[in-house]
Amino acid sequence: MALTLYSLLQASLLIVNAVAVLHEERFLRHIGWGSDQGIGGFGEEPGIKAQLTNLIRSVRTIMR
């Protein structure tokens, strides 16, 4: 199988779709990635977990 632009586009679309269908209450909260668990203090840089949670929430918003 050759690595073409079409296969890269198809793979990226499938990954974005997989992120978009993650249900927060059913899946993400059970592994500790719920929306209420990444809250930091004022002036603190968000950690990688909070950034990934925000990315997942943003992708879900855009894909609606």
Backbone atoms as SQL, in Angstrom:
CREATE TABLE atoms (id INTEGER PRIMARY KEY, chain TEXT, resi INTEGER, resn TEXT, atom TEXT, x REAL, y REAL, z REAL);
INSERT INTO atoms VALUES
  (1, 'A', 1, 'MET', 'N', 0.844, -1.181, 0.000),
  (2, 'A', 1, 'MET', 'CA', 0.000, 0.000, 0.000),
  (3, 'A', 1, 'MET', 'C', 0.887, 1.241, 0.000),
  (4, 'A', 2, 'ALA', 'N', 0.656, 2.092, -0.926),
  (5, 'A', 2, 'ALA', 'CA', 1.463, 3.303, -1.062),
  (6, 'A', 2, 'ALA', 'C', 0.920, 4.391, -0.144),
  (7, 'A', 3, 'LEU', 'N', 1.818, 5.203, 0.359),
  (8, 'A', 3, 'LEU', 'CA', 1.454, 6.327, 1.208),
  (9, 'A', 3, 'LEU', 'C', 1.191, 7.533, 0.320),
  (10, 'A', 4, 'THR', 'N', -0.081, 7.802, 0.084),
  (11, 'A', 4, 'THR', 'CA', -0.451, 8.898, -0.801),
  (12, 'A', 4, 'THR', 'C', -1.123, 9.999, 0.007),
  (13, 'A', 5, 'LEU', 'N', -1.360, 11.114, -0.648),
  (14, 'A', 5, 'LEU', 'CA', -2.035, 12.231, -0.008),
  (15, 'A', 5, 'LEU', 'C', -3.459, 11.848, 0.373),
  (16, 'A', 6, 'TYR', 'N', -4.102, 11.072, -0.458),
  (17, 'A', 6, 'TYR', 'CA', -5.464, 10.632, -0.173),
  (18, 'A', 6, 'TYR', 'C', -5.513, 9.742, 1.072),
  (19, 'A', 7, 'SER', 'N', -4.555, 8.841, 1.222),
  (20, 'A', 7, 'SER', 'CA', -4.560, 7.967, 2.399),
  (21, 'A', 7, 'SER', 'C', -4.252, 8.758, 3.669),
  (22, 'A', 8, 'LEU', 'N', -3.388, 9.772, 3.587),
  (23, 'A', 8, 'LEU', 'CA', -3.131, 10.632, 4.737),
  (24, 'A', 8, 'LEU', 'C', -4.367, 11.437, 5.117),
  (25, 'A', 9, 'LEU', 'N', -5.071, 11.944, 4.133),
  (26, 'A', 9, 'LEU', 'CA', -6.298, 12.691, 4.383),
  (27, 'A', 9, 'LEU', 'C', -7.359, 11.789, 4.999),
  (28, 'A', 10, 'GLN', 'N', -7.485, 10.595, 4.491),
  (29, 'A', 10, 'GLN', 'CA', -8.460, 9.646, 5.007),
  (30, 'A', 10, 'GLN', 'C', -8.127, 9.247, 6.449),
  (31, 'A', 11, 'ALA', 'N', -6.873, 9.013, 6.756),
  (32, 'A', 11, 'ALA', 'CA', -6.463, 8.646, 8.105),
  (33, 'A', 11, 'ALA', 'C', -6.702, 9.792, 9.082),
  (34, 'A', 12, 'SER', 'N', -6.401, 11.016, 8.675),
  (35, 'A', 12, 'SER', 'CA', -6.629, 12.156, 9.566),
  (36, 'A', 12, 'SER', 'C', -8.112, 12.384, 9.805),
  (37, 'A', 13, 'LEU', 'N', -8.934, 12.180, 8.791),
  (38, 'A', 13, 'LEU', 'CA', -10.376, 12.313, 8.970),
  (39, 'A', 13, 'LEU', 'C', -10.922, 11.250, 9.921),
  (40, 'A', 14, 'LEU', 'N', -10.422, 10.034, 9.821),
  (41, 'A', 14, 'LEU', 'CA', -10.855, 8.978, 10.728),
  (42, 'A', 14, 'LEU', 'C', -10.431, 9.249, 12.169),
  (43, 'A', 15, 'ILE', 'N', -9.254, 9.810, 12.367),
  (44, 'A', 15, 'ILE', 'CA', -8.791, 10.143, 13.718),
  (45, 'A', 15, 'ILE', 'C', -9.612, 11.280, 14.310),
  (46, 'A', 16, 'VAL', 'N', -9.905, 12.298, 13.517),
  (47, 'A', 16, 'VAL', 'CA', -10.731, 13.404, 13.997),
  (48, 'A', 16, 'VAL', 'C', -12.135, 12.912, 14.329),
  (49, 'A', 17, 'ASN', 'N', -12.659, 12.009, 13.536),
  (50, 'A', 17, 'ASN', 'CA', -13.976, 11.443, 13.816),
  (51, 'A', 17, 'ASN', 'C', -13.955, 10.624, 15.107),
  (52, 'A', 18, 'ALA', 'N', -12.882, 9.890, 15.340),
  (53, 'A', 18, 'ALA', 'CA', -12.774, 9.106, 16.574),
  (54, 'A', 18, 'ALA', 'C', -12.720, 10.009, 17.792),
  (55, 'A', 19, 'VAL', 'N', -12.043, 11.136, 17.701),
  (56, 'A', 19, 'VAL', 'CA', -11.994, 12.085, 18.811),
  (57, 'A', 19, 'VAL', 'C', -13.358, 12.729, 19.017),
  (58, 'A', 20, 'ALA', 'N', -14.068, 12.992, 17.932),
  (59, 'A', 20, 'ALA', 'CA', -15.352, 13.675, 18.023),
  (60, 'A', 20, 'ALA', 'C', -16.421, 12.826, 18.687),
  (61, 'A', 21, 'VAL', 'N', -16.323, 11.519, 18.589),
  (62, 'A', 21, 'VAL', 'CA', -17.381, 10.683, 19.155),
  (63, 'A', 21, 'VAL', 'C', -17.105, 10.244, 20.585),
  (64, 'A', 22, 'LEU', 'N', -15.981, 10.678, 21.171),
  (65, 'A', 22, 'LEU', 'CA', -15.714, 10.336, 22.565),
  (66, 'A', 22, 'LEU', 'C', -16.753, 11.003, 23.456),
  (67, 'A', 23, 'HIS', 'N', -17.448, 10.227, 24.235),
  (68, 'A', 23, 'HIS', 'CA', -18.477, 10.746, 25.112),
  (69, 'A', 23, 'HIS', 'C', -17.861, 11.048, 26.469),
  (70, 'A', 24, 'GLU', 'N', -18.077, 12.267, 26.948),
  (71, 'A', 24, 'GLU', 'CA', -17.378, 12.702, 28.155),
  (72, 'A', 24, 'GLU', 'C', -17.823, 11.938, 29.400),
  (73, 'A', 25, 'GLU', 'N', -19.111, 11.740, 29.576),
  (74, 'A', 25, 'GLU', 'CA', -19.583, 11.057, 30.784),
  (75, 'A', 25, 'GLU', 'C', -19.331, 9.552, 30.733),
  (76, 'A', 26, 'ARG', 'N', -19.416, 8.965, 29.565),
  (77, 'A', 26, 'ARG', 'CA', -19.278, 7.508, 29.460),
  (78, 'A', 26, 'ARG', 'C', -17.842, 7.035, 29.419),
  (79, 'A', 27, 'PHE', 'N', -16.971, 7.781, 28.777),
  (80, 'A', 27, 'PHE', 'CA', -15.616, 7.294, 28.563),
  (81, 'A', 27, 'PHE', 'C', -14.555, 8.146, 29.252),
  (82, 'A', 28, 'LEU', 'N', -14.573, 9.435, 28.995),
  (83, 'A', 28, 'LEU', 'CA', -13.484, 10.291, 29.468),
  (84, 'A', 28, 'LEU', 'C', -13.466, 10.438, 30.980),
  (85, 'A', 29, 'ARG', 'N', -14.612, 10.504, 31.615),
  (86, 'A', 29, 'ARG', 'CA', -14.646, 10.669, 33.066),
  (87, 'A', 29, 'ARG', 'C', -14.156, 9.416, 33.777),
  (88, 'A', 30, 'HIS', 'N', -14.356, 8.247, 33.197),
  (89, 'A', 30, 'HIS', 'CA', -13.911, 6.996, 33.817),
  (90, 'A', 30, 'HIS', 'C', -12.391, 6.866, 33.832),
  (91, 'A', 31, 'ILE', 'N', -11.724, 7.490, 32.880),
  (92, 'A', 31, 'ILE', 'CA', -10.264, 7.416, 32.876),
  (93, 'A', 31, 'ILE', 'C', -9.633, 8.655, 33.499),
  (94, 'A', 32, 'GLY', 'N', -10.467, 9.540, 34.072),
  (95, 'A', 32, 'GLY', 'CA', -9.948, 10.704, 34.767),
  (96, 'A', 32, 'GLY', 'C', -9.723, 11.921, 33.901),
  (97, 'A', 33, 'TRP', 'N', -10.385, 12.005, 32.760),
  (98, 'A', 33, 'TRP', 'CA', -10.224, 13.140, 31.861),
  (99, 'A', 33, 'TRP', 'C', -11.511, 13.929, 31.732),
  (100, 'A', 34, 'GLY', 'N', -12.315, 13.998, 32.790),
  (101, 'A', 34, 'GLY', 'CA', -13.560, 14.750, 32.749),
  (102, 'A', 34, 'GLY', 'C', -13.304, 16.241, 32.711),
  (103, 'A', 35, 'SER', 'N', -14.328, 17.011, 32.442),
  (104, 'A', 35, 'SER', 'CA', -14.166, 18.458, 32.310),
  (105, 'A', 35, 'SER', 'C', -13.887, 19.131, 33.640),
  (106, 'A', 36, 'ASP', 'N', -14.313, 18.540, 34.741),
  (107, 'A', 36, 'ASP', 'CA', -14.116, 19.178, 36.037),
  (108, 'A', 36, 'ASP', 'C', -12.787, 18.806, 36.681),
  (109, 'A', 37, 'GLN', 'N', -11.989, 17.963, 36.075),
  (110, 'A', 37, 'GLN', 'CA', -10.767, 17.484, 36.708),
  (111, 'A', 37, 'GLN', 'C', -9.518, 18.208, 36.230),
  (112, 'A', 38, 'GLY', 'N', -9.614, 19.091, 35.266),
  (113, 'A', 38, 'GLY', 'CA', -8.445, 19.782, 34.751),
  (114, 'A', 38, 'GLY', 'C', -8.386, 21.241, 35.138),
  (115, 'A', 39, 'ILE', 'N', -9.040, 21.609, 36.213),
  (116, 'A', 39, 'ILE', 'CA', -9.127, 23.008, 36.607),
  (117, 'A', 39, 'ILE', 'C', -7.896, 23.382, 37.423),
  (118, 'A', 40, 'GLY', 'N', -7.178, 24.388, 36.971),
  (119, 'A', 40, 'GLY', 'CA', -6.001, 24.868, 37.681),
  (120, 'A', 40, 'GLY', 'C', -6.289, 26.202, 38.331),
  (121, 'A', 41, 'GLY', 'N', -5.296, 26.759, 38.979),
  (122, 'A', 41, 'GLY', 'CA', -5.444, 28.050, 39.634),
  (123, 'A', 41, 'GLY', 'C', -5.205, 29.195, 38.672),
  (124, 'A', 42, 'PHE', 'N', -5.401, 30.392, 39.171),
  (125, 'A', 42, 'PHE', 'CA', -5.217, 31.591, 38.357),
  (126, 'A', 42, 'PHE', 'C', -3.733, 31.811, 38.097),
  (127, 'A', 43, 'GLY', 'N', -3.375, 32.044, 36.862),
  (128, 'A', 43, 'GLY', 'CA', -2.001, 32.316, 36.500),
  (129, 'A', 43, 'GLY', 'C', -1.149, 31.089, 36.272),
  (130, 'A', 44, 'GLU', 'N', -1.664, 29.911, 36.504),
  (131, 'A', 44, 'GLU', 'CA', -0.905, 28.685, 36.288),
  (132, 'A', 44, 'GLU', 'C', -1.058, 28.234, 34.844),
  (133, 'A', 45, 'GLU', 'N', -0.001, 27.692, 34.313),
  (134, 'A', 45, 'GLU', 'CA', -0.070, 27.121, 32.975),
  (135, 'A', 45, 'GLU', 'C', -0.837, 25.809, 33.037),
  (136, 'A', 46, 'PRO', 'N', -1.768, 25.598, 32.105),
  (137, 'A', 46, 'PRO', 'CA', -2.490, 24.326, 32.113),
  (138, 'A', 46, 'PRO', 'C', -1.566, 23.173, 31.742),
  (139, 'A', 47, 'GLY', 'N', -1.777, 22.050, 32.362),
  (140, 'A', 47, 'GLY', 'CA', -0.969, 20.876, 32.075),
  (141, 'A', 47, 'GLY', 'C', -1.361, 20.232, 30.766),
  (142, 'A', 48, 'ILE', 'N', -0.632, 19.191, 30.413),
  (143, 'A', 48, 'ILE', 'CA', -0.888, 18.499, 29.146),
  (144, 'A', 48, 'ILE', 'C', -2.264, 17.842, 29.150),
  (145, 'A', 49, 'LYS', 'N', -2.682, 17.358, 30.312),
  (146, 'A', 49, 'LYS', 'CA', -3.992, 16.719, 30.418),
  (147, 'A', 49, 'LYS', 'C', -5.114, 17.729, 30.166),
  (148, 'A', 50, 'ALA', 'N', -5.002, 18.922, 30.737),
  (149, 'A', 50, 'ALA', 'CA', -6.009, 19.962, 30.521),
  (150, 'A', 50, 'ALA', 'C', -6.005, 20.436, 29.076),
  (151, 'A', 51, 'GLN', 'N', -4.827, 20.520, 28.463),
  (152, 'A', 51, 'GLN', 'CA', -4.757, 20.943, 27.066),
  (153, 'A', 51, 'GLN', 'C', -5.383, 19.913, 26.137),
  (154, 'A', 52, 'LEU', 'N', -5.140, 18.628, 26.402),
  (155, 'A', 52, 'LEU', 'CA', -5.754, 17.583, 25.576),
  (156, 'A', 52, 'LEU', 'C', -7.266, 17.539, 25.760),
  (157, 'A', 53, 'THR', 'N', -7.722, 17.763, 26.995),
  (158, 'A', 53, 'THR', 'CA', -9.164, 17.804, 27.243),
  (159, 'A', 53, 'THR', 'C', -9.800, 18.967, 26.493),
  (160, 'A', 54, 'ASN', 'N', -9.150, 20.124, 26.504),
  (161, 'A', 54, 'ASN', 'CA', -9.659, 21.268, 25.746),
  (162, 'A', 54, 'ASN', 'C', -9.641, 21.008, 24.250),
  (163, 'A', 55, 'LEU', 'N', -8.613, 20.312, 23.757),
  (164, 'A', 55, 'LEU', 'CA', -8.553, 19.971, 22.339),
  (165, 'A', 55, 'LEU', 'C', -9.694, 19.036, 21.952),
  (166, 'A', 56, 'ILE', 'N', -9.958, 18.029, 22.782),
  (167, 'A', 56, 'ILE', 'CA', -11.057, 17.104, 22.505),
  (168, 'A', 56, 'ILE', 'C', -12.383, 17.840, 22.513),
  (169, 'A', 57, 'ARG', 'N', -12.590, 18.730, 23.478),
  (170, 'A', 57, 'ARG', 'CA', -13.842, 19.493, 23.556),
  (171, 'A', 57, 'ARG', 'C', -13.988, 20.412, 22.343),
  (172, 'A', 58, 'SER', 'N', -12.890, 21.003, 21.888),
  (173, 'A', 58, 'SER', 'CA', -12.942, 21.884, 20.717),
  (174, 'A', 58, 'SER', 'C', -13.268, 21.106, 19.446),
  (175, 'A', 59, 'VAL', 'N', -12.657, 19.939, 19.282),
  (176, 'A', 59, 'VAL', 'CA', -12.938, 19.112, 18.106),
  (177, 'A', 59, 'VAL', 'C', -14.394, 18.673, 18.110),
  (178, 'A', 60, 'ARG', 'N', -14.917, 18.304, 19.271),
  (179, 'A', 60, 'ARG', 'CA', -16.321, 17.892, 19.344),
  (180, 'A', 60, 'ARG', 'C', -17.251, 19.055, 18.995),
  (181, 'A', 61, 'THR', 'N', -16.893, 20.275, 19.415),
  (182, 'A', 61, 'THR', 'CA', -17.718, 21.444, 19.094),
  (183, 'A', 61, 'THR', 'C', -17.703, 21.740, 17.600),
  (184, 'A', 62, 'ILE', 'N', -16.517, 21.681, 16.994),
  (185, 'A', 62, 'ILE', 'CA', -16.401, 21.978, 15.569),
  (186, 'A', 62, 'ILE', 'C', -17.120, 20.915, 14.720),
  (187, 'A', 63, 'MET', 'N', -17.019, 19.645, 15.117),
  (188, 'A', 63, 'MET', 'CA', -17.586, 18.571, 14.311),
  (189, 'A', 63, 'MET', 'C', -19.104, 18.455, 14.438),
  (190, 'A', 64, 'ARG', 'N', -19.697, 19.181, 15.349),
  (191, 'A', 64, 'ARG', 'CA', -21.160, 19.166, 15.422),
  (192, 'A', 64, 'ARG', 'C', -21.708, 19.925, 14.255);
